[in-house]
Amino acid sequence: MARFFGVFPAWWRRRGLRARVTMTAAAGLLVAFLAADLLLFSALRLSLTRTTDSSARQAAATVVALINSQPLPDPVPVAGGAVTIQVLAPDGRIIDVSAGADRLVPLLPMSRAAASAQSKSAVSLNGSPFGLPAQLRAVAARAADGSVVVAAVPYSSAHASLDVVRRALWIGTPLLFGLFTVAIWAAVGSTLRPITLLRRGAASVAATGEPSALPVPEARDEVRLLALTLNGTLSRLFAARQRQRDLVSDTAHELRSPIASIRTQLEVALDHPSLQDWDETARDVHADVLRLARLAEDLLVLARLDERSGPGSGDADAIADLSDIGSSVVIRYAGARVPVTFAPAGPCPVRAGSSAIDRVLVNLIDNAVRYAKSRVTVSAASAGEFAELTVTDDGPGIAPGDLDRAFERFTRLDPARERSEGEPEGAGLGLAIVRATAESLGGSARLEPAAPPPGLRAVVRLPAGCPSA
């Protein structure tokens, strides 16, 4: 037994979900059937027994009434002839009987008959020794003169009815149990079919690696919610994979140009060392190396922002003042190609780290200086629950349809927004870093036409904060 209980859990865990649900439901159904059969059979037997005992008591009461009112006729009259009557004297002798009853041997001994009369209970008898049906139900009742009337009624018809019901239950219960078990198996299979389809769809996606929506069942149940959740997850995963592929492809393309330039210059210098201006070569190579360094740094920043993507995932516990950071950053552009001015509107605390705000400002100002014609203006102001940081230039601006696309990684809009002469070409990651940083802090970033035109205005909204005490 101990070995069985040790092996059964492992065996049970190896069964499929359909089999376990069916077996569990079938076990419950079997217990219910057995309980119902037992209850039905017991109720029927009790009802038939009470009916038989009631007939015997009625017959005994009738004879007692006759004894108490007048002398009994011989033989004792009984209704229908189905009841056997014996009247016992106080000393146990049989003094009167019904037609066909034994006059010598009492159905019940006097002591037992007296006990039955006192308790008003019925007893079962074997009538074969008395020439009566094999199964009898007998009751006793005491008359006024001290005699005891014993009335016996055949129990054969009731027993035959119970046998019929017993056989019907023995045959019908297994049949119904089998039919219901098959129905449960089919119902569970139908219920689990959407999960099977989901599994096949997921296996197909895993095998091909191609984006494909999993089948969504029509029933509005938990399986449908699971399918919708999985489809959303797959969609985000494939979108992330596509972004990763695009990033790798674009990064490789961006790295190719400076690396090719460095390689070409070095190969020319090595092939013709006497004709080479080494100072100029060193400056050109240094410029390309700086371009590679900026690209690597920007990619590292974006990777870190992607790792903690989502509103409020940045350094939201820190408090920084846009006015202070704006003033300190603008000072660095004192020697820029165009003047960069700062127009603060009082303290503007935000829930962000100073390094994040510094990075946002540097990227926006670098972008503005690259395209501005005569000036760049930086401002900071409170706007209710948010604070706004704006950088405005008077360059050619961006077409309305490209304002949002400008935030995509490695996006260049140079044909519509030409750089000033001498300005280096950017990698197209600055604005992407700005938006990613703003969103990680629970804010947003947008571009809009400058007022008055021409020009471009970059607006970064960040959650306002209170200076720490």
N, C-alpha and C positions, 0 to 999 in steps of 0.2 A: 504493500500500500504506500509506504514512504517513497519507494522507487517510482511509483506511478505519479505521485504528486510532485516529484522532482522532474520527471520527464515531460509532464503535461504542459507546463508553461512554455517550454521551448517549442514543443510541437504546435501549440496554439499560436505562438508568434510567427511561425513559418507559414501559417495559412494566409490566403489572400483575404482582402477586406470583404469581398463578396461572400466568401465561404464563412468567415467569422460572423458577419451580420446575419446570414441565413441560419447558421447553427444556433446562434444566440436566440433569434426569434423563434426557431423551431423548438428549442428547449422550453422557452416560455409557453409556447402554444401547447406542447405536450403536457406540461404541468397543468395548464388551464383545462385541457380536455379531460385529464384524469380526475381532476377535482370536480369538474362538471358531471362526469359519469358517476363518480362516487356519490355526489349529492343527489343526482337524479334517482339512482338505484335505491339509496337509503330512504329518500322521501316516498318513493313508490311502495317500497316494502312496508314502511311505517303506515302509510295510508291503507293498504290492503289488510294489514294486521289489525289496525283499529276498526276497520269495517267488519272483519270477521268476529273480533271480540265483541263489538257492539251487537251483532246478531245473537251471539251466545248469551250476553247479558240480558237482552230483551226477552229471549226465550225463558231464561231462568227466572226473571222477574214475573213473567206471566204465570209460571207454575207456582211460585211463591204466593202470588195473589190468589190463585185457585185454592191453595192449601189453607190460606188464612180465612177464606170466605165459605168454603164448602168442602166436603170430602172429594178427593180426587177420583175421577173415573179410571177405570183400568181397561186398556192401557192409557197412559197419560197422553192427552191430545197435544200435538205439535203442528205448527203451521208449515205446510209444504212438505213435511216429512224429512227435511234435511237436517234436523236437529235431533241429537240423541240425548234423552233425559234419564237420569237416575235420581231417586229420592232416597237418601240415607237416613236411617234412624239415628238417634243420639249414640247408640252403641255400635254404629257402623254397618248395621244390616241394611240390605236393599229392601225397601218396602213398596216402592212403585217404580215403574219404568215406562218408557215410551215404546211404541211398536218397534221390534227388532233389536232392542237393547238387551244386554246381558243381565240376567236376574241373579247371578251368583257372585260374579267378581265385580267390585266397584271400579269405575274408571279412575277414581282418586281414592287413596286411603283416607279414612275419616280425619286423621290429623292434618293431612295436607289439604283436604277439602275445607276444613274449618279455618285453616290459615288463609286460604285463598278467599273465603267468604269475608274474613275479617279485613284483609288488605284490599279486597275488591280488584285483585290482579288476575290476569289470565295466564294459563300455563300451556305449554306445548306437550302433546301426547302422541304416542305411537299407537294407532288404532288397530293394527294388524292382529294382535292377540285377542281382540274383542270382535273380530269379524267386521270391522269398520275400516274406512279409508285410512291409509298409512299415516297421514298427517292430520292432526286435529288440534283445535284450540278449545280449551275447556275453561269454564268459570264456575264458581260456586256461590250460592246465596243461601242464607239461613232464614227459615220460616219461623213463624211465631211459636209453633209447638216444639221448637228445638231441632227439627229435622233440617237436613242440608240438601239443597237441590243442586245437582251437578249437570250442567248443560255443555255438550260438546258439539262443535260445528266443524265440518271438513275444511281443511286449509289447502286442499289440492288445487283448486282453481286459482287461488291466489299464487300458490307456488308455481303453477304452470305459467301464469302471466309474468312472474318474475324471471322464469327461465327464458321466456321469449325476449324480454327486455335485455337480459344478460347477453344472450347470443347476438342480439342486434347491436349492442354496444361493443362486443368483442369484434364484430365484423366492421361496423360503421366507423368506429373511432379510428382505427389504423387507416382506413380508406380516406376519411376526411383529413386526417393528419398528413397523409402523403400528398393529397391534392393541395392543401394549404401550403405545405413546404415547397412544392413546385411553384405555386403562385408567388411565394415570398422570394424564391430564387429569381424568378423572372422579374418581379418588381424591383428587387435590389439591383439586378443587372441593368434594368432600364434607368434606374436612378443614377447608377455609376457610369452609364454610357458617355455622358458629357465629359467626365473626368478622363475616360479612356481616349476620347477625341482630343482633349487637351494634351494628354501625354504623347499621343502620336504627333500632334502639331509641334510640340516642343522638341520631340526627337527629330522631326524633319528640319526644324530650324537649326538644331545643334549639328545635324549632319551636313547641311548645305551651307550654313553660315550666312544665309541671305535673310533679310528682314521679311517676315511674314506674320500676319495677324493670326492669333490662335482662334479657333471657333468659339463663338459666344452662344451659349444655349438660350432658347427663347424663354424658359421659365425664369422668373425673377426671384431667384433663390441665392444661397451662398455660393453655389458653383458659378453662377453668372458673375457675381461680384469678384470671385477669384479670377475668372477669365479676363474681366476688365482690368483688374489690377495687374495681372501678368502681361497683358497687352501694353498697358502703360509703361510697365517696367522694361519690356523688350524695346518699346519705341524709344525710351530714354537711353537705353544701352546702345542701340544701333546709332542713335543720333550722336552719342558721346564717341562711339567708335569712328563715325564718319568725321567728327570734328578732330579726333586724334589723327586720322589719316590725312586730313587736309592740313593740319598743323605740321605734321612730319614732312608732307610734300612741300608746303610753302617754306618751311624752315630750310629744307635742303636747297630749294631754289634761291633763298636769300643768302645762304652760306656760299653758294657756288660762285657768285660774283666777286666778293672780296677775296676769296681763296684763289680764284683764277687770276685776279689782278696781281695778288702778291706773287703767285707762282711765275706769271709772265715777266714781271719786273725783275725778279731774282734770276730767272733763266737768262734774260737779256744781259743783266749785269755780269753774270758769270761767264757768258759766252764772249762778251766784249768788255772786259774790265778796264781797258785803257781808254775807251771812249765813254765810259759811264760817269755821270755826275752822282757820286755816292751820297752827297748830302741830300740832293733832290730825291734819289731813290729811297733813302731812309725816311724822309718825310712822307713820301707817298705810301710806303709800306706801313709806317706808323699810323697814318690816317685809316688805312684799311684794317689794321689791327684794332684800332679804337672802334671802328664800325662793327667788327666782329664782337668785341667786348660788350658794346651797347646792346647788340642783338641777343647775346647770351644772357646778359643781365635782365633784359626785358622778358625773355622766355622764362627765366627762373622766377621772376615776379609773377607772371601769369600762372605758372604751374603751382606756386604756393597759394595764389588766390583761388584756383580751381579746387585745390585740396580742401579748403574750408569755405566752399561756395555756399551761398544761401544767406538770406537776410539776417543780420545780427550776428554773423559768424566772425566778424572782424573784432578789433580791439574796442568793443563798445563800452567797456568799463572806464576807459581813459577819457579825460576831458582836455580838449585843445581849443584854443581861441584862433578863429580864422584871421582876425585882424593882425594878431602878433605874427602868425606864421606868414601871412601874405606880405607884411612889411619886410620880414627878414629874407624871403625868397626874392622879392622884387629888387632888393639891393644887389643881388648877384648879377643882375642883368644891366648893370650901369654901363657896360661897354657893348651892349647889344647893337645890332644893325639899326634898329629903330628904338625910340624911347619907350620904356615900359614904366607906367605909373600905377600907383595904388591909391584907391579911393575908399578908405574904410568908413563905416557908418557906426562907430562905437564898438564895444565888445560883442563878439559873436561866438559864444562857446558852443561847441558841438561834442557829441559823444564819439570820439575818434582819437586815435593816436596821432601825435604830431608828425611822425615819419610817414604815415599814410597820406595826410593832407599835403605834406611837402612833396611827395611823389606825384600826387594829382596836379598840383600847381606847376611843377616843373614840366610835366608832359604837356599841359595846356599852353603854358607860355612858350615853350619850345615850338610847338605847332603854330601858335599865333605869330611869333617872330619870323618863322620861316616864310609866311605868306603875306604878312602885313606890308602896306606901302609906306605908311608914315608913323604909325603909333599902335601901341597895345595898351589897353586899360584893364586893370584888375580891380575888382570890388568885392566887398563882403557885406552882407546885411542879414538881419534876422527877419524871418517870415513865419510867424506863429510857432508851430511846433517844429519847424525846420529852420535851418540857416542856409542861405544861398551864397555860393561862391561863383563869380562870373569872370570870364576872360574874353575881352572883345578886341577884334582887330579890324582894320579898314581894308582888308585884302579883297580879292574878287568874290569871296563867298562860295557857297556850295549850292547846287541845284536842289530844290525842295525834295525831289525824289531820292536824293542821295544823302540826306541828313542823317537818317538812321543807319544806312549802310556804311557810313564812315566809321562806325564803332566796331565793325567786323575786323578780325585779325588779318594783317597783311593786305589791308585795303588801301589802295592809292587812288586818289581822284585828281591827279595832276593835270590831265587834259582839260578839266573844267576849272581847276584852281592852280594856276601855275605858280611855281616858287619864284622868289626873288633871286636874282643872279648871284651866284656864289654860295647859295645855301645848300648844304648837303642833303642828299635824298634820304628820307626816313624809311624805316622798315615797315611802317604801317601798323605798329603795335601800341603807339602812345595812347590813342583814344580808347583802344580796347582795354588797356590797363586802367585808364580813368574810370570807365564804366564798371569794370569788374571790382575795383576798389570801392567805389560808391555803393554798389549793391551789397558788397560784403559788410558794409557798415549800416545797412538798412536804409540807404538813400537811393538816389537816381542821378543820371547824367543825360543831358540832351544838347542838341545843337539847334540854333535858330538864326534866322537872318538878323543882322545888326540893325539897330534903329538909331539914326537914319542909315539907309544903305549907302554904298555897298559895305560888305564886311560880314563877319561871322561872329556869333556870340555863343560861347559855351557856358552852360549853366549846370552846376553840381549842387544838388540838394542833399543835406545831411541832417539827421535828427539833432535838434537843439539839446544842449545840456547845460547844467548849472556848474559853475566853477566849484571845485572841491574846496572844503573849508580848510 
